[in-house]
Amino acid sequence: MPRLKGVVRYMHEAEKTAEIKANGKIYTFSYDVVEDNDYEALFEGLEVSFETNKENEVLSVIPNYKQERPDYLAYLEVTKDVHDCLFNYFSAFSSLLQNYQDISPESPEEDFLKMRRFLLTAYNDIHDIDFNVIDKPLAALKSELDKIFRYYTEFKTKSGYSVQYAYEKIFLMQQPQYVALIEKIAYIKGRINQAAVQEKSLALQIKERERELEKWDSKTKSFAVFEKNLKAMRKRYADLVYFLGKQRDLVAKLVRVRVIFVERFFAIFRESYEPTVKEFEQHLLRVLNVKSAELDKTLWTKAKQSRLVRNFFIKSGIVGTYSSKTFLKYYLRNIDQEKAGDEAQKLFALLNYMESISTKNIVLVRSSLDVATSNKELLEKFDKALQIRIMRDPQEIFNPPKMSKQGVFDRIDLMIIEFEALGLNCYPFIERYRREKSSQVHPTIFCLLTREISPNLMAQGKKLGIDHFLNSHCTDEEFIDAMREIL
């Protein structure tokens, strides 16, 4: 079919479509049919040639590149792309996260937003029991966590706007041409308002003068002078009407340019903004959670070394590991969960969360199955969250999972081995396990049970990273005290 000629009548930037008026008809086309995909060459009032099919669907559009572009289209220029605007807006958080790039994917985490209030309570209570526990490194770690949380709170505020508002604040207001366009529209509207006031006043004056002129004798000199002044007023009025028409036409075109500007880049902004916000929040939360776990662990590692804290646990009848979980159980010991109020229910929910993340896998290797079973029962009574497995032959740990008869944990937190159960194979087994199975981020703790703890045995054990030694004939109370210390 022969190509038709028409004029771009209206542009729908949000839908990436436009309308052509030709031969009294309206044709709608998509931007992707514009020659060379050069849709930025389009503007309302542009002459184009286009081709249609039998159903009058536009197949291709060629702009008239020789047609002079209106000056006001210069306002559509973008000087900062979406990426730069987002980077500038979130630069403070980007700088913060750069300090934590080395955090391992395997680093332990705690949900800080859930833990925050009670972790702070535990920190303050430990300080009250023994202020020496809160040394400079621990206080610095808490201050660091507080700082990260402040950044997170600020981020939630800065990213909490609707996408439309964020688009204007982050992207549009960073474009000099857009800002100039807004100022130009405001300036012209101000001039229109002033001129409209003058027009109304002048129109009233002209009517009043015309009524007054009717009373004058047209043959007098005064009439001629009065009429001359009236004609001058009419000319000023006509000039004002013309000026208002031109300015209103211009402001209408500028408002259309503003609409096109806003619609043209919104989809691009949204595609980048929403994933960027999500990514920043995930990274900030991860840093918070890792540092929360670090503070929690460090706090109780230091607290369990305090004689005052240990005495407090004993006098208060607190059973369990030195941990926030045990401390929270102590807080809730006299509260009936079924009758508890909303705040207490939140603490019970927090306790459930703590128990879900504090599960530890323990492997027991003893020469006597009866003793191993007794140890297992003691540990389960001590902390229900512990997962304990007795292994007669720990070498099965190195077998593929399908070949293992006893089943093996994916990760072992503590391995309690009786030296006499493995004999001369004890240290080679531990050495191989360290080499093949133990994670650097979650290293397995070894506790060696032996009938006689000699300096030579301890020296050999420490070379393999064994920090805990216990007499294999220890009492139940001594066994649990040691486990409380280790866990």
N, C-alpha and C positions, 0 to 999 in steps of 0.2 A: 504493500500500500504506500502511496505517496506520503511524504513527511508533511505534518501540519505545523502551523505556526501559532503561537499563543503567548500569553504573559503569565508569569507565576503570580497567582492571586493571593495565596495564603500558605504559610509554612507551619507544619506541625512537628516541631523539633522532638518532642517527647516520643512520638510514634515514628519519627524519621520518614515522614511523608509530606507531600506538598500538593497544592491544587493548581491546575493550569486552566485559564479561561481562554477559550478559542471558539470562534464562530457561534457565540452565544451559549456554548456548553461548558460544563465543568468536568475536567479529567483529573483524577487523583493518581499520583505515582509515588513509588517508593524511592528513597534516595539511592538505593543500590543500582538503579537503572540509569543514573546520571553518567555521562561519558567520563571514563577514567575514574569513576567513583568520586568525582570532584564535587561533592555536595556543598562544600564550603563556598563554592563560587555562586551558589544560589542566593537570591534575595528577592523580596517581594517587589514586583514591578519589572523583573528581569524578563527580557524577550527570550524565548526558547523555540527550538524546533523539536518535534517529537514524532514518534511512530507508534501506531496502535495496531492491535489485531482486530478480528471481526467482532469481538465482544467489547470493543472500545477500551481494552486494557492497554495501558501505556507500556511499551516494550523498551523504549530508549528515549533519552532526553539529552539534547545538546544545547548548552547555554550559549548565548550570544556574547562571546568574550570581548567583542569590540565595544559593547555598550558600556558607557561610563558608569562606574559604581558611585552611588551617593556617598558623600563625605561621612555621614553618620555611621556607615558600616565599619569605619575604623575602630569603633568602640568594641567590636567583636574580637579584638586581638587578645590572646592569652599570653601572659609573660611568665607565669609560674604554672608548671604542670601539677597534676593531682598529687603525684608522688612527693614532689618538693614541698607542697603545702602540708601534707600529712606529716612528713618528716619534721618540718619546722614546728608544727603544733604539738607533736609528741616528743620533741627532742629531749626534754628533761628525763622522760622515762626510758628512752633509748640509751641515754648516757648511763643511767643507773644500771640497766640490764647488762651493759658491756662489762661492768665490774664482776658479773657472775657468769660469764661465758664458760668458765671451766667447771661448772657444776656437773657432776657425772649423771648420766641418765639413771644410774642405779642408786643414786643417793636416797637415803630414807626420807620419807615425807610424813607429815602430820597435817591434817586439815586445820590450818591456823584459824580460819574464821569460826570453826566450831570450838577450837581449843583455847582461843585467846583469853577469855575471861578467867577460866579456871587455871590456865598456865600462869597467869599473872598472880592469881590468888596463891598458888603453890609457891611461887617465887617469893612473894612477900611473907608468907608464913614461915618458910625456911629461913628467911632473913631474921624474922622475929625469934626463932628458936636458936639460931646461931649465925650472927651477922658475919662471922669469919668465912662462912661458906661462899658468900657473895663477894668473891675477889674481883680484882680489876678486869681480868679477861672475861669473866662471866657477866659482869655489869656492862662491859663493852658489847658483848654479844646481844644482851637484851636491848641496849640502845640502838644497835644496828637493826634489830628486828622492828623496833618502834619506828625507826626512820623508814624502813621499807613499807611498813603499814601506812604511814602518812602518805607516801608516794602512791600507794595503791588507792587510798581514799580519795586523793586528789585526782587520780586517773579516772575513777568511777564518776566523779563530778564532771570532769572535762569531756568524758565520752558518754555522758548520760543524756545528752540532748537528742531530740528527734533527728533523723537523717536530714530532713529538710533544713532544720535550723543549723545543724553542723555544716551542711553544704555552704550556707551563706557565710557563717562565721569563719570556717577554716579555708574555704576555697574562694568564694566570690569576693569577699572583702580583702583578699590578698592580691586581687587583680587590679592594677592601677587604672586600666581602661574602664573596668566595670565601675569602680569607685567614681571615676570622672563622669561616667554616664549618669550615675545616680545624682551626682551633684549638679550636672547640667539639667537634668529633668526638674530637680527641685528649684534651680535658678529660674528656668523658663516658667514654671508654674507660678513662682513668686511674681514675675513680671506680668503674667497673664492676670493674676489677681489684682495687681495694682492698676493695670490698664482697664480691667473690667469695672473697677470702682470709678475711674475717670470717665469711662464710657457712659455709665449710668447717670453720673452727675451731669455730664455734658448734654445728654439726651433730655434731661429735665430742664436744663437751662435753655436749650433750643426751643422746646415747647412753650416755655414761659415767654421767651422773647418773641416767638411767632404770634402768640396771643396779644402781646403788648403792641406789636407792629401793626396789627389789624386796626388799632385805635388811632393810628397816626394818619395825618394827611400826606398822601403819597407825593404831593407837589412841593413839599417843604424840603429844605436842605437837611434838616434834622432827620427826616425819613431816610434820605439817601445814605447818610452816615450810619444810621442804625442798621439799615439793610446790608450795608457793606460789612459791618461787624458780624452780623448774623451769618452772612455767607462764609466768612472766615471760620466761624464756629462750626458751620456745617462741614467745611473742608477738614477741620481738625477731627471732627467726629468720624468722617469717612475714612480718614487715615487711621484712626484708632480701630475702627471695625476691620479694616484691611490687615492691620498689624495683629489684631487678635486672631483673625482667621489663619494667618500665616503661622503664628506661634502655636496655636492649637493643633494645626496640621503637623508642625514639626514635633511637638511633644508627643502626639499620637504615634508618629513614626519612631521616636526614641523609645517610647514605652514598648512598642513592638520589638525593637532591637533588644531591649532588656529582657523581654519574655523569651526571645530566641536564645539569648546568651544563657539565661537560667536553665532553659530546657535542654540546650545542646550538650552541656557537660554534666548534667545531673546523673545520668545513668553510669557514665564513666567514673564519677566520684563514688557513687554508691557501691559499685563493683569493687573498688579498692578500699573504701572506708570500713565497711562492715567486717571483712576478713582481717584488716589491720587492727581494729579494735579487739576482735576476738583473740588474735595472736598475742597482742600486748597483754591482755588480761590473763591469758593462760600462762605466759612467761612470768608475769609478776606474781601470780598465785603460786606457781611452782617454786620460785625463790622464797616466798613467804613460808611455804610448807616445809621446804628443806631446812630453812633457818629455824623454824619452829621446832622441828624434830631435833635439830642440833642443840638448841637451848634446853629443851626438855631432857635430853640425854645428859648433857653437861651438868645441868642443875643437880640431877639425882646421882650422877657419878661422884660429884663433890660432896653431896649431902650424906651419902652412905659412909663417907670417910669421917664424918663428924661424930664425936662421942655424944654430943648433946642431942643430935638428931636420932641416933641409935637408941639413946635412953628414952627419948620421947616416944618412939615406936613401941618400945618394950612396956613402958608405963601405961601407954594408951591401949595396949592390947592389939596393936595393928599387926595383922598377919598378911604376909605377901611380900612381893619385891619392893625395893625402894623405887617407887615410880609414881607418876601422877595418877595412874589408874588405881593403885592401892590407896593413895591419899584421898581420892574422890570416894572410894568405897567407905573410907573412915568417915567422911563428911555425911554420907547417906545412911550410916549404920542404923540410926534410930528413926528413919523416915519410912512410913508405910507407903509403898509406891501406889497402891490402889487409892489411897486417900490424899495423895500428894497434890499440891497446887501446880499451876502452870510452870512456875520457875523451877520447882523441884523436878517436874517431869522432864524439863530440858536437861537437867543434870543427869537423870537416869538415861536419857537418850545419848548424852555425851559418854556416859559410862559404857553403854553398849558399843558405841563407836570405838572407844579406847580398847575395849576387849577384842574387837574385830581386827584392830591393827597391831595388837601386842602379842598375838599368838606366836609362840616360839616352838620350834621343833627340836626335840632333844632325843639323842640316841644313847642308850645305856648298854655298856658292854661289861658284864660281870662274870666271874668264873662260876658263880652259883645262881641258878635261875630263881631260887627262892629269895635270895638277897636282892636280885635285880627287881623282882616283882614288888618286894617291900619298898624299895627305893621309888619305884613308879607310883605306888599308892601314896607315899609321903608327898611326892611332887604334885600329884593331882589334887590332894587335899590342900596343899600350899597355894596353888594357883590353878583354877579350873581351865584357864586359857592355854595351858601348856599341852602340847601334843608330844607324847612320849612313846618311843618304840624301843623294845628290847631286841638286841641283835646278838645271836649266838656266834655268828661268823661275820664280822664287819667287812671282810674282804668282798662280800657281795655288793658293797657300795659301788665297786668298780665295774660290776656287770651291767650290761644293757638292761633297762627297766623290765623288758619282757622276760629276761632270763632270771631275774631276782625272785627268789622264793618268798622272801619276807616282805618285800615292798620297801622302797626307799623314798625319803622325803626329797622334794625338789631342792630344798635348801635346808641345811642343818645348822642351827644356831649354836647348839652346845652338844659336845660329845663327851660323855663321862666314861672313861676307860679305866678298868682295873688292870694295872701293869701285869699282874700275874696271869690274867686271862689270856694275854697274847704272848707273854714271855719275851724272848729275844726279838720277836716280830713286831713288838709294840712301836718302837721308834721308826723302823722302816715304813710301817703302815702310816703313821702320822706324817712322815716326810712325803710319802707318795700322795697322800690325801691333800696336803698343802699344795703340792705341785699340780695336781690334776683337777681337784674339785673345789677347793676353797676360793671364794670370791674376794677380791681386794676391797670391794665396797661393803660386803656383808661377810667378813671373815668368820669362819667357825671358831668358837672358843673351845679349848680343850681343858678338861679337868682330869688330872691323873690321880687315880686312887692306888695306893701301894701300902704294903705292910710296914715298910720302913722308908721314911723320907730322908735319904742321905744327901749330903752336899754334892756328891758326884752325880747322883741321879737328877737332882734339880738343875745342875749346870748343863747336863746333856739335854734335859727337857726344855730349858729356856732357850737353847740354841735353835730349837724347833718351834719356838713361839708359844710354849706352854707356860702360862702364868699362874695356874692354879693347881695346887697339890693338896691332897687330903688323905689322911690315914684311912685305909680300907676297913679298919675296925672301929670307926668313929660311931658315936651314938646318933640316934635319930635327930636329936636336937642340934648336934654339931653338923650333921649333914645338911639340915635345912638352913642353919645359919650360913653355911658356906654357899648354898645355892642362892640365898637371898643376896649375898655379897656379889656373886657372879652375875646373876640375872638382873 
